[in-house]
Structure formats: C-alpha cells, structure tokens
Amino acid sequence: MENLFTFSEIELYIAGILAGLFLIQLLFLLIVYLRPYRMSRKEAVKGQQENLSQPPVTVIVYAKNESENLRANLPSLLTQDYPEYQVVVINDSSTDESEEVLKRLEAEYNHLYHSYIPEEAKYLSRRKLALTVGIKAAKYDVLLFTEANCHPLSTDWIKKMASRFTETKSIVLGYCSYGSHKGFLHKLIAYDNLITGLQYLSSALAGAPYTGNGRNLAYRKEEFFKHKGYYQSLSLHAGDDDLFVNEVATKKNTGVEYTPESITQMAKVERFSVWKEMKVSRAATRRYYRGWALRRYRFDAIMFFLFFIVFGLSVFFGVIGNPLLAAFGGLLYILLLLAKEIVFFKSAKMLQQKPILFLLPLLEIVSPLFNLYVRIFRFFRGKKDYTFNLQ
C-alpha cells in the first residue's frame, strides 16, 4: 500500500504535464468552442434584437455543371419570405443541362436572373471572374452568397442574414451545416465542418474575425469595390470567400448570424476525391491568412496530440510502475472526452447538424492527421494553387 502512493520523479513529471495539458484543452473547449453556444443562449434569454429594416438583397450563386443541384436547390432560394430580393446565378461554362434548368426557372420566377461565362473567357481565376460579374450585375447593395450545392433550411434565411446589417456592420458571417449520411467519410466531413465553423464563428464573436464560408456569407457591394474586389488574391484559383473576409473583416464591420433559420446545408459529398480537393483548395489559401487566430487553433491541435502522447506514457509507466498513474491518466482522458462530447453535442444541435458522439475519440485523431496529409499533398502540387506557372 505504501508503494502504491509513492511516485517516482518521472511519474510526478508525467502526472504534472498531463494535468497541465488537460487544463489547456478544457479552457479551449469552454472558452473558445463553447462561445457560440453561450452567446446563443444569452440572446435567447434577452431576445434577439433584430434590425427592423429589411434592405433589398441580391443572392449570388456560382454554378459549374450543377444542373441537378440547381434543379433541387434553387426553388428554396426563390421562395424565401422576404419583401424585395433577386437571385443571380452565374453559370461558368457548364456543359450539362444547367442552362436549360435556369431558363425554365426564369420563366417561372421573375426575380431569377442568370449570366453565362463562356469557356473562352480569359481571367486569372474563372470563379472570381464569375462572382465579379454577378456582383456587378447585382441590383442591390446587400449581397448574400451561397453555392449551387447548398440550400437554406428555412424560408427566413435571407431575413435572418439581412437583419445583422447595420450602419457599421457591412459583413455577416453565416454557417453551412453538413447533413447526416451513412459512412465514416461523411462523419469525418461533418466533424471537420463543425470544428471549422465553430472556430471562425467563435473568433468573430470574440471580435477577431479571420475567415468566412462562401456557402453562407453576406457583405455590402460597396465593401467589395472599396477593397478592389479580389485584387489581392487574383493569382490564386481559390480565396473568393475566406481570403476576402480575412482581408476586409474587422471587429467593427463584421456581424455573425447562426440562428437555426439562418443556416444553409451542403449536399452530400459523393466521393472522397471531391472532399480532398475542397480541403486542398482551402489549405492553399489558409497560409495567406493574416492575424493570429488560425495559429491559435493549430496550437490547440498540437496541445491535444501532446496530451494524447503523455496520456499514453502515463498508461505505460502505470503498467510497469505505479498503477495509480495509469488510473489518473485514464480519468483525465475520460473527463476531457466527456467535456468534448457535451460541448460538440450542444454546438452541433445549435448549428442544425446531427451530433457525432460514439465516433468522437476516433474522429479527433483522424481529422488532424488528414489535415496534415492535405498540407503535405498541397505542398507537392503547390503550383496548381496558382492561375499561372511559377518559374
């Protein structure tokens, strides 16, 4: 019994380091990742003070070979409960039935407009060209962006996103959820989507916006032209949403909206290769982010892996030495896992995603490892990030 409560010097070091890493992880969870949920509860208690004015809105949708998604999702954009808005679809040289779908819907809805970008059009980034054409064609100053493979979960989507615009707020960050689908890949996509969303929403709520998602993003037309559009990232294929927000968003000009009615949902990703390309595209732009917010989340990931390694050491030294060390390590891991389950359960429910509970221990290991793989993969094909060949 006496030996059971006697720890060697190395066992004390392991226990102390493990406890410190546990506290760091717990603080990240409760302060950073739980912030959107805490703020939503506060607004629910006091009642959300919406902007009574409903400014006219132009919804802009980029589409390339998205005929099925346009057919499925455009009606939910065109039947929003909002007094004055238009939907502008930019068809980027699609070779499927997109043009026919758009023409049929235009005949039915007089507030739908579309433009076609021919294949021969030359520009540094075709996507940015298409969106710039859409922005210039927009009838109204408030621009609300989504993609052809997304649909709003409510007829009040425009109303909720537009309500955040004030005299000082010219950018509004929204959230796009991922549906519940069978298969480990889709659980991984949903988990990654939730973590990424909580990170940029939490940072914006803390007064440090650093990115946004073009599947649910709004800003004023005036803001776009004041910053010369996508001028600073024209050499990159991607970056029309995240890099633009990173360049122009500030504590004063950025609002956040993530009530259930404001959320859009992305269609099922059919193939792993499609999601990998989405992740690689984001990795290509993330390295240009200004500010420290992204570094903070990378630090969090590093701290978790250190915790996991030290937890393994505590089990190992507990088995060959004092079993109380292994019990202590196991207790801290269970407590941390329980805290994550609670935080992510509440946050996922709030953001209209089905919570992922039983796979969490595996997902929180696989996800950062996959992100590391994506960064390495992007490094070796880096020239493809650009719209020209680097010499």
Order of alpha helices (4+ residues) and beta strands (2+ residues): alpha-alpha-beta-alpha-beta-alpha-beta-alpha-beta-beta-alpha-beta-beta-alpha-beta-alpha-alpha-beta-beta-alpha-alpha-alpha-alpha
